[in-house]
C-alpha cells in the first residue's frame, strides 16, 4: 500500500466516523420541554440577607449600628458552622 492509498483510506474512515456521530446526535431525543420549569425558581426570602444589604448601604455608619453588629455575628456563625450562643442566664438574674 502506498502513501496516497493510505491517506484516502484514512479520509474515508474519518468521513464515516463524522457521519455516524452526526446521525447519532440527530436521533438523540431532547429533554421533554413540558418538564422544564416555565418560571425561574424564586429563592425564599432570607431576612439575614436583607439585613446584610441594609448594613451594606449604611456604609461606615453600620459599624456603630447594633443591629448590623448582630447581623454580622450571625453571618459569621453561619459561615463557620457555629450554633448561636444561648442567652446567658446570669444576664437575666439581675432584673
C-alpha positions in Angstrom: 0.0 0.0 0.0 1.4 3.3 -1.0 1.0 6.7 0.8 -1.8 8.0 -1.4 -3.9 4.9 -0.8 -3.4 5.0 2.9 -4.3 8.8 3.0 -7.5 8.0 1.1 -8.4 5.2 3.4 -7.9 7.4 6.4 -10.0 10.1 4.9 -12.9 7.7 4.1 -12.7 6.3 7.7 -12.8 9.9 9.1 -15.8 10.8 7.0 -17.6 7.7 8.0 -17.0 8.4 11.7 -18.1 12.0 11.3 -21.4 10.9 9.5 -22.0 8.3 12.2 -21.5 10.9 15.0 -23.8 13.3 13.2 -26.6 10.7 12.8 -26.3 9.7 16.5 -26.6 13.4 17.6 -29.6 14.0 15.3 -31.5 10.9 16.5 -30.9 11.7 20.2 -34.1 12.7 21.9 -34.2 16.0 23.6 -35.4 16.6 27.1 -39.2 16.9 27.3 -40.0 20.6 27.3 -43.0 20.1 29.5 -40.8 19.0 32.4 -38.7 22.2 32.1 -39.9 24.8 34.5 -41.6 27.8 32.9 -40.8 30.2 35.7 -37.5 30.8 37.3 -37.3 29.4 40.8 -37.6 32.3 43.3 -35.4 31.8 46.3 -37.2 32.0 49.6 -37.0 35.3 51.5 -33.9 35.5 53.7 -34.1 38.1 56.4 -30.4 37.8 57.1 -29.5 38.7 53.5 -31.9 41.6 53.6 -30.2 42.8 56.8 -26.8 42.4 55.2 -27.9 44.6 52.3 -29.2 47.3 54.6 -26.0 47.3 56.5 -24.0 47.4 53.3 -26.0 50.5 52.3 -25.3 52.2 55.6 -21.6 52.1 54.9 -19.3 53.3 57.7 -22.3 54.0 60.0 -23.0 50.3 60.1 -20.0 49.8 62.4 -21.9 51.7 65.1 -25.3 50.1 64.4 -26.2 47.4 67.0 -28.5 45.6 64.5 -25.7 45.4 61.9 -23.3 44.1 64.5 -25.8 41.4 65.4 -26.3 40.5 61.7 -22.6 40.3 61.1 -22.2 38.0 64.1 -25.0 35.7 62.9 -23.4 35.7 59.4 -20.1 34.8 60.8 -21.6 32.0 62.9 -23.5 30.6 59.9 -20.4 30.7 57.7 -18.2 29.0 60.4 -20.9 26.4 61.2 -21.3 27.5 64.8 -24.6 27.4 66.6 -25.8 30.7 68.0 -24.9 31.1 71.7 -27.9 30.9 74.0 -28.7 33.9 76.1 -26.8 33.7 79.3 -29.0 33.2 82.3 -26.7 35.3 84.5 -27.6 38.4 82.4 -31.3 37.9 83.3 -30.8 37.3 87.0 -30.2 40.9 87.9 -33.6 42.0 86.7 
